[in-house]
Amino acid sequence: MAGRRTKKDKIIAQLRRQVQHTEPPSEAEYSLPGVSQKVSPPLVSPSLPVSSGVSGDFLSLFSYDPAFIRKDLVRTSILTLLAFSTEFGLYFWLR
């Protein structure tokens, strides 16, 4: 495929040569002219308090409080039971 190189191809080749001969370019070289980039501060990961009865491995496996999980499961079970009860009730009532 011997055709004329477009301007885009020439720019890509030039950037490829720059990457090969120099250290990795900074993010500023990749930015578009007229477009500003937001620089966000580094995120701080929250630390979980470890009680005396709970090991660190337990906290790494379960990052949510078991009471919240239990509450969600109970609520989901009740709503599911209500949905099935309504379905069976309508089935026998409209039969």
MARTORGU-519486 format. One line per field, with one value per atom (N, C-alpha, C, O): atom name; residue number from 1; chain; x, y, z; residue in three letters. Coordinates in steps of 0.001 Angstrom, whole numbers, plus 500000, padded with zeros to 6 digits. Layout:
<recs>
atom = CA,...
n = NUM,...
chain = A,...
c1 = X,...
c2 = Y,...
c3 = Z,...
res = Ala,...
</recs>
This chain:
<recs>
atom = N,CA,C,O,N,CA,C,O,N,CA,C,O,N,CA,C,O,N,CA,C,O,N,CA,C,O,N,CA,C,O,N,CA,C,O,N,CA,C,O,N,CA,C,O,N,CA,C,O,N,CA,C,O,N,CA,C,O,N,CA,C,O,N,CA,C,O,N,CA,C,O,N,CA,C,O,N,CA,C,O,N,CA,C,O,N,CA,C,O,N,CA,C,O,N,CA,C,O,N,CA,C,O,N,CA,C,O,N,CA,C,O,N,CA,C,O,N,CA,C,O,N,CA,C,O,N,CA,C,O,N,CA,C,O,N,CA,C,O,N,CA,C,O,N,CA,C,O,N,CA,C,O,N,CA,C,O,N,CA,C,O,N,CA,C,O,N,CA,C,O,N,CA,C,O,N,CA,C,O,N,CA,C,O,N,CA,C,O,N,CA,C,O,N,CA,C,O,N,CA,C,O,N,CA,C,O,N,CA,C,O,N,CA,C,O,N,CA,C,O,N,CA,C,O,N,CA,C,O,N,CA,C,O,N,CA,C,O,N,CA,C,O,N,CA,C,O,N,CA,C,O,N,CA,C,O,N,CA,C,O,N,CA,C,O,N,CA,C,O,N,CA,C,O,N,CA,C,O,N,CA,C,O,N,CA,C,O,N,CA,C,O,N,CA,C,O,N,CA,C,O,N,CA,C,O,N,CA,C,O,N,CA,C,O,N,CA,C,O,N,CA,C,O,N,CA,C,O,N,CA,C,O,N,CA,C,O,N,CA,C,O,N,CA,C,O,N,CA,C,O,N,CA,C,O,N,CA,C,O,N,CA,C,O,N,CA,C,O,N,CA,C,O,N,CA,C,O,N,CA,C,O,N,CA,C,O,N,CA,C,O,N,CA,C,O,N,CA,C,O,N,CA,C,O,N,CA,C,O,N,CA,C,O,N,CA,C,O,N,CA,C,O,N,CA,C,O
n = 1,1,1,1,2,2,2,2,3,3,3,3,4,4,4,4,5,5,5,5,6,6,6,6,7,7,7,7,8,8,8,8,9,9,9,9,10,10,10,10,11,11,11,11,12,12,12,12,13,13,13,13,14,14,14,14,15,15,15,15,16,16,16,16,17,17,17,17,18,18,18,18,19,19,19,19,20,20,20,20,21,21,21,21,22,22,22,22,23,23,23,23,24,24,24,24,25,25,25,25,26,26,26,26,27,27,27,27,28,28,28,28,29,29,29,29,30,30,30,30,31,31,31,31,32,32,32,32,33,33,33,33,34,34,34,34,35,35,35,35,36,36,36,36,37,37,37,37,38,38,38,38,39,39,39,39,40,40,40,40,41,41,41,41,42,42,42,42,43,43,43,43,44,44,44,44,45,45,45,45,46,46,46,46,47,47,47,47,48,48,48,48,49,49,49,49,50,50,50,50,51,51,51,51,52,52,52,52,53,53,53,53,54,54,54,54,55,55,55,55,56,56,56,56,57,57,57,57,58,58,58,58,59,59,59,59,60,60,60,60,61,61,61,61,62,62,62,62,63,63,63,63,64,64,64,64,65,65,65,65,66,66,66,66,67,67,67,67,68,68,68,68,69,69,69,69,70,70,70,70,71,71,71,71,72,72,72,72,73,73,73,73,74,74,74,74,75,75,75,75,76,76,76,76,77,77,77,77,78,78,78,78,79,79,79,79,80,80,80,80,81,81,81,81,82,82,82,82,83,83,83,83,84,84,84,84,85,85,85,85,86,86,86,86,87,87,87,87,88,88,88,88,89,89,89,89,90,90,90,90,91,91,91,91,92,92,92,92,93,93,93,93,94,94,94,94,95,95,95,95
chain = A,A,A,A,A,A,A,A,A,A,A,A,A,A,A,A,A,A,A,A,A,A,A,A,A,A,A,A,A,A,A,A,A,A,A,A,A,A,A,A,A,A,A,A,A,A,A,A,A,A,A,A,A,A,A,A,A,A,A,A,A,A,A,A,A,A,A,A,A,A,A,A,A,A,A,A,A,A,A,A,A,A,A,A,A,A,A,A,A,A,A,A,A,A,A,A,A,A,A,A,A,A,A,A,A,A,A,A,A,A,A,A,A,A,A,A,A,A,A,A,A,A,A,A,A,A,A,A,A,A,A,A,A,A,A,A,A,A,A,A,A,A,A,A,A,A,A,A,A,A,A,A,A,A,A,A,A,A,A,A,A,A,A,A,A,A,A,A,A,A,A,A,A,A,A,A,A,A,A,A,A,A,A,A,A,A,A,A,A,A,A,A,A,A,A,A,A,A,A,A,A,A,A,A,A,A,A,A,A,A,A,A,A,A,A,A,A,A,A,A,A,A,A,A,A,A,A,A,A,A,A,A,A,A,A,A,A,A,A,A,A,A,A,A,A,A,A,A,A,A,A,A,A,A,A,A,A,A,A,A,A,A,A,A,A,A,A,A,A,A,A,A,A,A,A,A,A,A,A,A,A,A,A,A,A,A,A,A,A,A,A,A,A,A,A,A,A,A,A,A,A,A,A,A,A,A,A,A,A,A,A,A,A,A,A,A,A,A,A,A,A,A,A,A,A,A,A,A,A,A,A,A,A,A,A,A,A,A,A,A,A,A,A,A,A,A,A,A,A,A,A,A,A,A,A,A,A,A,A,A,A,A,A,A,A,A,A,A,A,A,A,A,A,A,A,A,A,A,A,A
c1 = 500840,500000,500894,501110,501398,502311,501507,501279,501090,500324,500958,501941,500397,500925,500578,499502,501515,501279,500490,500798,499494,498681,499363,500333,498857,499423,499312,500210,498193,497978,499037,499580,499338,500359,501731,502497,502038,503326,503442,504501,502362,502381,502551,503300,501862,501979,503400,503944,504011,505384,506347,507264,506152,507020,506899,507907,505686,505493,506100,506662,505994,506563,508091,508689,508722,510171,510561,511571,509764,510061,509996,510822,509026,508860,510029,510497,510500,511589,512913,513709,513170,514465,514546,515645,513447,513473,512743,512201,512738,511981,510499,510142,509634,508198,507742,508085,506969,506509,505519,504835,505459,504529,503122,502931,502151,500759,500526,499596,501366,501176,501397,500779,502268,502513,501323,501158,500502,499350,498102,497089,498160,496962,496720,497660,495476,495088,495203,494967,495564,495657,494272,493305,494191,492935,492063,490986,492515,491735,492506,493650,491858,492519,492170,491059,493140,492917,492826,493589,491878,491739,492751,492907,493422,494349,493706,493513,493379,492719,493761,494787,493505,494455,494431,493421,495526,495539,494499,494266,493885,492835,493442,494458,492812,493248,492326,491111,492904,492068,491731,492616,490452,490067,490577,490632,490941,491392,490244,489529,490091,489021,489527,490626,488726,489155,489053,488053,490087,490116,489847,490596,488754,488465,489315,489910,489371,490253,489823,490668,488541,488057,488065,487758,488408,488341,489749,490483,490121,491453,491460,490401,492642,492772,492317,491817,492485,492046,490534,490024,489812,488352,487912,486987,488574,488191,488512,487803,489564,489894,488897,488657,488311,487332,485945,485238,485549,484224,484363,484629,484183,484373,483091,483108,481973,480710,480362,480755,479626,479198,478174,477196,478358,477409,475983,475037,475804,474450,473723,472528,474442,473821,473458,472405,474333,474053,472835,471976,472751,471605,470318,469297,470367,469184,468732,467536,469676,469326,468749,467801,469318,468803,467398,466556,467141,465805,464795,463705,465151,464252,463973,462830,465009,464834,463973,463126,464182,463382,461914,461042,461632,460247,459578,458438,460280,459700,459483,458491,460393,460230,459044,458249,458922,457790,456474,455490,456449,455258,454901,453727,455891,455641,455079,454113,455689,455187,453793,452954,453534,452206,451157,450072,451472,450540,450287,449155,451354,451204,450304,449406,450531,449693,448267,447308,448124,446786,445990,444818,446608,445919,445621,444581,446508,446300,445045,444197,444932,443783,442507,441415,442619,441437,440831,439608,441688,441205,440955,440574,441150,440976,439570,439283
c2 = 498836,500000,501239,501871,501563,502704,503918,504144,504681,505885,507066,506926,508213,509411,509383,508943,509861,509922,511186,512277,511011,512158,512899,512410,514059,514850,514098,514147,513403,512620,511531,511317,510836,509794,510369,509753,511545,512180,512556,512385,513066,513432,512199,512223,511111,509863,509327,508875,509369,508893,509744,509211,511062,511954,511666,511603,511492,511171,509818,509649,508857,507537,507631,506972,508453,508651,509321,508964,510294,510974,510006,510068,509117,508159,507177,506793,506771,505806,506398,505697,507672,508268,509012,509335,509285,510019,509234,508159,509781,509162,509379,510198,508663,508796,510246,510913,510732,512118,512322,511391,513542,513860,514008,514000,514142,514275,515565,515650,516578,517866,517751,518497,516832,516681,516052,516233,515323,514678,515550,515196,516665,517490,518263,518620,518508,519259,520747,521190,521524,522971,523549,523219,524404,525043,524239,524693,523048,522200,522091,521637,522514,522437,521116,520605,520574,519325,519614,520409,518954,519093,518188,517023,518722,517927,517713,518655,516464,516163,515786,515192,516125,515751,514241,513598,513668,512215,511799,512492,510655,510159,509544,508851,509807,509241,508084,508255,506911,505759,505772,505942,505592,505616,504375,503287,504557,503414,502952,503760,501643,501071,500822,500299,501197,500904,499403,498770,498852,497423,497234,497718,496515,496237,495066,494369,494854,493829,492414,491520,492189,490847,490510,489376,491459,491231,491312,492264,490302,490304,491169,491493,491540,492355,491623,492247,490277,489502,489561,489582,489588,489660,490958,490961,492068,493354,493436,494115,492761,492812,492003,492326,490952,490152,490786,490747,491366,491930,493417,493804,494237,495667,496349,497540,495614,496190,495647,494542,496442,496034,494904,495068,493782,492668,493043,492430,494036,494455,495056,494824,495830,496412,495330,495392,494337,493241,492466,492115,492194,491460,492242,491670,493546,494386,494356,494256,494441,494393,493040,492974,491960,490635,490422,489818,490914,490780,491574,491082,492786,493614,492958,492943,492419,491758,490516,490250,489748,488537,488875,488194,489911,490311,490762,490386,491565,492030,490873,490860,489908,488743,487907,487464,487689,486934,487639,486989,488949,489730,489613,489480,489659,489548,488173,488072,487100,485754,485551,484908,486082,485956,486655,486116,487837,488574,487804,487729,487232,486471,485249,485008,484477,483311,483730,483079,484796,485277,485676,485319,486411,486799,485584,485535,484621,483429,482677,482313,482447,481704,482541,481990,483858,484713,484862,484888,484962,485133,483814,483822,482724,481420,481070,479986
c3 = 500000,500000,500000,501034,498836,498726,498292,497104,499267,498973,499661,500388,499431,500080,501562,501966,502345,503778,504101,503621,504904,505301,506444,507023,506756,507848,509165,510006,509328,510544,510666,511750,509561,509576,509917,510658,509379,509665,511137,511741,511714,513132,513991,514968,513639,514396,514316,515323,513140,512979,513798,514423,513800,514572,516069,516773,516549,517964,518307,519389,517403,517642,517761,518612,516906,516989,518296,518903,518734,519997,521162,522073,521140,522230,522239,523311,521083,521026,521488,522113,521195,521479,522801,523252,523416,524672,525739,525485,526914,527990,527722,526875,528424,528175,528320,529297,527346,527402,528541,528969,529015,530088,529516,528300,530396,529965,529200,528399,529438,528774,527274,526515,526813,525389,524676,523470,525401,524790,524816,524212,525496,525612,524320,523610,524035,522853,523134,524258,522114,522340,522611,521925,523607,523939,524885,525272,525261,526159,527467,527497,528542,529837,530508,530369,531237,531942,533426,533974,534060,535501,536184,535816,537160,537944,539301,540069,539586,540844,541889,541558,543136,544186,544379,544091,544860,545058,546094,547085,545838,546718,547971,547914,549076,550345,550676,550772,550849,551162,552651,553489,552977,554386,555095,554522,556329,557112,558009,558601,558091,558899,560304,560489,561306,562675,562936,562599,563533,563819,565298,566146,565604,567008,567460,566639,568742,569297,568906,568839,568647,568338,566863,566495,566007,564571,564003,564269,563214,562623,561364,560827,560896,559692,558449,557513,558420,557267,557109,555989,558230,558184,557523,556711,557869,557298,555819,555076,555370,553957,553131,551968,553717,552995,553011,552004,554136,554288,554595,555733,553578,553783,554238,554551,554283,554727,556105,556477,556841,558174,558039,557311,558702,558597,558985,558491,559856,560237,559030,558848,558206,557013,556007,555373,555862,554928,555393,554584,556701,557243,557017,556635,557252,557065,555604,555330,554667,553253,552856,552075,553392,553066,553618,552953,554827,555411,554581,554290,554206,553402,552045,551587,551406,550114,550251,549398,551323,551542,551749,551208,552520,552775,551481,551207,550685,549415,548444,547715,548422,547555,547996,547167,549290,549826,549516,549162,549644,549322,547842,547498,546978,545531,545179,544423,545734,545455,546034,545403,547212,547821,546965,546747,546486,545615,544329,543851,543772,542533,542732,541924,543794,544067,544425,544010,545180,545531,544305,544187,543389,542157,541282,540625,541270,540464,540937,540123,542248,542764,542773,542637,542930,542943,541551,541407,540511,539150,538434,537264,539076,538476,538232,537724
res = Met,Met,Met,Met,Ala,Ala,Ala,Ala,Gly,Gly,Gly,Gly,Arg,Arg,Arg,Arg,Arg,Arg,Arg,Arg,Thr,Thr,Thr,Thr,Lys,Lys,Lys,Lys,Lys,Lys,Lys,Lys,Asp,Asp,Asp,Asp,Lys,Lys,Lys,Lys,Ile,Ile,Ile,Ile,Ile,Ile,Ile,Ile,Ala,Ala,Ala,Ala,Gln,Gln,Gln,Gln,Leu,Leu,Leu,Leu,Arg,Arg,Arg,Arg,Arg,Arg,Arg,Arg,Gln,Gln,Gln,Gln,Val,Val,Val,Val,Gln,Gln,Gln,Gln,His,His,His,His,Thr,Thr,Thr,Thr,Glu,Glu,Glu,Glu,Pro,Pro,Pro,Pro,Pro,Pro,Pro,Pro,Ser,Ser,Ser,Ser,Glu,Glu,Glu,Glu,Ala,Ala,Ala,Ala,Glu,Glu,Glu,Glu,Tyr,Tyr,Tyr,Tyr,Ser,Ser,Ser,Ser,Leu,Leu,Leu,Leu,Pro,Pro,Pro,Pro,Gly,Gly,Gly,Gly,Val,Val,Val,Val,Ser,Ser,Ser,Ser,Gln,Gln,Gln,Gln,Lys,Lys,Lys,Lys,Val,Val,Val,Val,Ser,Ser,Ser,Ser,Pro,Pro,Pro,Pro,Pro,Pro,Pro,Pro,Leu,Leu,Leu,Leu,Val,Val,Val,Val,Ser,Ser,Ser,Ser,Pro,Pro,Pro,Pro,Ser,Ser,Ser,Ser,Leu,Leu,Leu,Leu,Pro,Pro,Pro,Pro,Val,Val,Val,Val,Ser,Ser,Ser,Ser,Ser,Ser,Ser,Ser,Gly,Gly,Gly,Gly,Val,Val,Val,Val,Ser,Ser,Ser,Ser,Gly,Gly,Gly,Gly,Asp,Asp,Asp,Asp,Phe,Phe,Phe,Phe,Leu,Leu,Leu,Leu,Ser,Ser,Ser,Ser,Leu,Leu,Leu,Leu,Phe,Phe,Phe,Phe,Ser,Ser,Ser,Ser,Tyr,Tyr,Tyr,Tyr,Asp,Asp,Asp,Asp,Pro,Pro,Pro,Pro,Ala,Ala,Ala,Ala,Phe,Phe,Phe,Phe,Ile,Ile,Ile,Ile,Arg,Arg,Arg,Arg,Lys,Lys,Lys,Lys,Asp,Asp,Asp,Asp,Leu,Leu,Leu,Leu,Val,Val,Val,Val,Arg,Arg,Arg,Arg,Thr,Thr,Thr,Thr,Ser,Ser,Ser,Ser,Ile,Ile,Ile,Ile,Leu,Leu,Leu,Leu,Thr,Thr,Thr,Thr,Leu,Leu,Leu,Leu,Leu,Leu,Leu,Leu,Ala,Ala,Ala,Ala,Phe,Phe,Phe,Phe,Ser,Ser,Ser,Ser,Thr,Thr,Thr,Thr,Glu,Glu,Glu,Glu,Phe,Phe,Phe,Phe,Gly,Gly,Gly,Gly,Leu,Leu,Leu,Leu,Tyr,Tyr,Tyr,Tyr,Phe,Phe,Phe,Phe,Trp,Trp,Trp,Trp,Leu,Leu,Leu,Leu,Arg,Arg,Arg,Arg
</recs>
